[in-house]
Amino acid sequence: MTDHDEEPTWRPVRDVGMMTTVVAEQLAHSKEMLEMFEQARPDRPNARVLDDHTVAETRRVYGQMAADYEELFGEQGRRWQALTLGKATRRLVDAYVAVVDEHRQVLADILALNEQIAEWTIEKVMATGDAELGLRSLAMTLGAQHGAGSPGPYGPFGGTGRAPRP
């Protein structure tokens, strides 16, 4: 039997404050990571380019965290909500559930952005031919001159036709 097959140790409702603090701290970290990954958003002008390993590790780590937030943290909140609680404790449990839900959304945002970034890793950019890079750069430049809004999928080249060097 693996660790994931064992029944979790569910926390008593008296731990709701501590658990809310833990989730809030992890949420703050995840928000910082989302801001960092936003710098590599493919449709962003002068986007940073990540490597395949970073993208794969992000998928692994944040994918597991998202699963844990659904299966463990979410279930913990549902168990507490099912209890007969006083008003003050009910408010604390509701606050816990809200911060867990917010964190689940941030994790989903990280994973969705990671999938976009996966199409524009340094390895993929370096494997792209010069002619294609030039065409993408030209298309981005023309789109920017005509107020086309988002540069589309050409952002990793920052309008220069070249991938930024790490």
C-alpha positions in Angstrom: 0.0 0.0 0.0 1.4 3.4 -1.0 1.0 6.6 1.0 -1.7 7.7 -1.4 -3.8 4.6 -0.6 -3.8 5.2 3.1 -6.7 7.0 4.8 -5.6 10.6 5.6 -5.4 11.8 9.2 -8.3 14.2 9.3 -7.8 17.2 11.5 -10.3 18.1 14.3 -12.2 21.3 13.8 -10.2 23.0 16.6 -7.3 23.1 14.0 -9.2 25.2 11.5 -7.3 28.4 12.4 -3.9 26.7 12.0 -5.0 25.0 8.7 -6.3 28.3 7.3 -2.9 29.9 8.1 -1.1 27.1 6.3 -3.3 27.3 3.2 -3.1 31.1 3.2 0.7 31.0 3.2 0.8 28.4 0.4 -1.7 30.5 -1.5 0.6 33.6 -1.2 3.5 31.5 -2.6 1.4 30.2 -5.5 0.3 33.7 -6.4 4.0 34.7 -6.5 4.7 31.8 -8.8 1.8 32.6 -11.0 3.2 36.2 -11.4 6.5 34.7 -12.3 5.0 32.3 -14.9 3.0 35.3 -16.4 6.4 36.6 -17.5 6.6 33.6 -19.8 3.1 33.8 -21.2 3.5 33.2 -24.9 1.3 36.1 -26.1 3.2 38.6 -23.9 5.6 41.0 -25.6 9.2 40.2 -24.7 8.0 37.0 -22.9 10.6 35.0 -21.1 11.2 31.5 -22.4 11.4 28.5 -20.1 13.0 25.1 -20.7 11.2 21.8 -21.1 12.4 20.6 -17.7 11.0 23.6 -15.8 7.6 23.1 -17.6 7.6 19.4 -16.8 8.5 20.0 -13.2 5.8 22.7 -12.9 3.2 20.3 -14.3 4.3 17.6 -11.8 4.6 19.7 -8.7 1.6 21.9 -9.2 -0.5 19.1 -10.6 0.1 17.1 -7.4 -0.6 20.1 -5.3 -3.9 20.7 -7.2 -4.9 17.1 -6.6 -4.0 17.4 -2.9 -6.1 20.5 -2.6 -9.1 18.8 -4.1 -8.7 15.4 -2.4 -7.3 16.4 1.0 -7.8 20.1 1.8 -11.2 20.3 0.1 -12.4 17.1 1.7 -11.2 18.4 5.1 -13.4 21.5 4.6 -16.4 19.5 3.5 -16.0 17.3 6.6 -15.9 20.3 8.9 -18.9 21.9 7.1 -20.9 18.7 7.8 -20.5 19.1 11.5 -22.9 20.9 13.8 -20.9 24.1 14.7 -21.4 27.3 16.6 -21.6 30.5 14.6 -18.0 31.6 15.3 -16.6 28.2 14.3 -18.8 28.1 11.3 -17.3 31.4 10.1 -13.8 30.0 10.6 -14.7 26.9 8.6 -16.3 29.0 5.9 -13.1 31.2 5.7 -11.0 28.0 5.4 -13.1 26.7 2.6 -12.9 30.0 0.8 -9.1 30.2 1.0 -8.9 26.6 -0.2 -11.2 27.4 -3.1 -9.1 30.4 -4.0 -5.9 28.4 -3.9 -7.5 25.7 -6.1 -8.3 28.4 -8.7 -4.7 29.8 -8.6 -3.3 26.3 -9.0 -5.6 25.7 -12.0 -4.4 29.1 -13.5 -0.8 28.0 -13.0 -1.4 24.7 -14.7 -3.4 26.3 -17.6 -0.7 28.9 -18.2 2.0 26.1 -18.0 0.3 24.3 -20.9 0.5 27.5 -23.0 4.1 27.9 -22.0 4.8 24.3 -22.9 4.3 25.1 -26.6 7.1 27.8 -26.4 10.0 26.3 -24.5 13.5 27.2 -25.3 14.0 23.8 -26.9 11.0 24.3 -29.2 12.1 27.9 -30.1 15.6 26.8 -30.9 14.3 24.0 -33.1 12.3 26.5 -35.1 13.9 27.5 -38.4 15.1 31.1 -39.1 12.5 31.6 -41.8 9.6 30.7 -39.5 11.0 32.9 -36.8 11.4 35.8 -39.2 7.8 35.4 -40.4 6.5 35.3 -36.9 8.5 38.4 -36.0 7.2 40.2 -39.1 3.6 39.2 -38.3 4.0 40.4 -34.7 5.5 43.7 -35.8 2.8 44.3 -38.4 0.1 43.4 -35.9 1.5 45.9 -33.4 1.7 48.6 -36.0 -1.9 48.2 -36.9 -3.1 48.0 -33.3 -4.0 44.4 -33.5 -3.9 44.1 -29.7 -2.5 40.8 -28.5 0.6 39.8 -30.4 -0.8 36.3 -30.6 1.4 33.2 -30.3 4.5 35.2 -31.4 5.3 36.7 -28.0 8.3 34.4 -27.1 10.2 36.2 -29.8 9.6 39.6 -28.3 9.1 41.0 -31.8 12.8 40.5 -32.5 12.6 37.2 -34.4 14.9 35.6 -31.9 14.4 33.8 -28.7 15.8 35.7 -25.7 19.0 34.1 -24.4 18.9 32.8 -20.8 
